[in-house]
């Protein structure tokens, strides 16, 4: 039961990657991509911390940040 929120959120990210992302041009300036980062953060840290880390990562997305390698913290 504790894994339900995490699995639901990962499912939402995977839904986005399947249905929304292919309709958009590739613009992510990070490695791993933001959606890959979100899935890894949720898998590794659970729903609460995973959402927090993913939100911080999405806030970095824009022309003011140079991007590059930005792995999920241990």
C-alpha positions in Angstrom: 0.0 0.0 0.0 2.9 2.4 0.7 4.1 2.0 -2.9 0.8 3.0 -4.4 1.5 6.8 -4.6 5.0 6.2 -6.1 3.7 3.7 -8.7 0.8 6.1 -9.6 3.3 9.0 -10.1 5.6 6.8 -12.1 2.6 5.8 -14.2 1.7 9.4 -14.8 5.3 10.2 -16.0 5.3 7.2 -18.3 1.9 8.2 -19.7 3.4 11.7 -20.4 6.4 10.0 -22.1 4.1 7.8 -24.3 1.4 10.3 -25.3 2.6 13.9 -24.8 6.3 13.9 -25.3 6.4 12.5 -28.8 4.2 15.4 -30.0 6.8 17.9 -28.8 10.2 18.7 -30.2 13.1 17.4 -28.0 14.1 20.4 -25.8 15.5 18.9 -22.6 19.0 20.3 -21.9 19.8 17.8 -19.2 21.1 14.2 -19.0 19.2 12.2 -17.9 16.1 13.8 -19.4 13.6 15.3 -16.9 11.1 12.5 -17.3 13.9 9.9 -16.8 15.1 11.9 -13.8 11.6 11.9 -12.3 11.1 8.1 -12.7 14.5 7.5 -11.1 13.9 9.9 -8.3 10.5 8.4 -7.5 11.9 4.9 -7.7 14.9 5.6 -5.5 13.4 8.0 -2.9 9.7 7.4 -2.9 6.8 9.8 -3.7 7.4 12.7 -1.3 11.1 13.2 -1.9 10.8 12.1 -5.5 8.3 14.8 -6.3 10.4 17.4 -4.5 13.6 16.5 -6.4 11.6 16.4 -9.7 10.1 19.8 -9.1 13.5 21.3 -8.3 14.8 19.8 -11.6 11.9 21.2 -13.6 12.4 24.6 -12.1 16.0 24.5 -13.5 14.6 24.0 -17.0 15.0 27.2 -19.0 17.5 29.4 -20.8 19.0 30.6 -17.6 20.5 27.2 -16.8 23.1 25.6 -19.0 21.9 22.0 -18.4 24.3 19.1 -18.7 24.8 16.0 -16.5 22.5 16.2 -13.4 22.0 12.8 -11.8 19.5 12.0 -9.1 21.3 12.4 -5.7 21.9 9.3 -3.6 
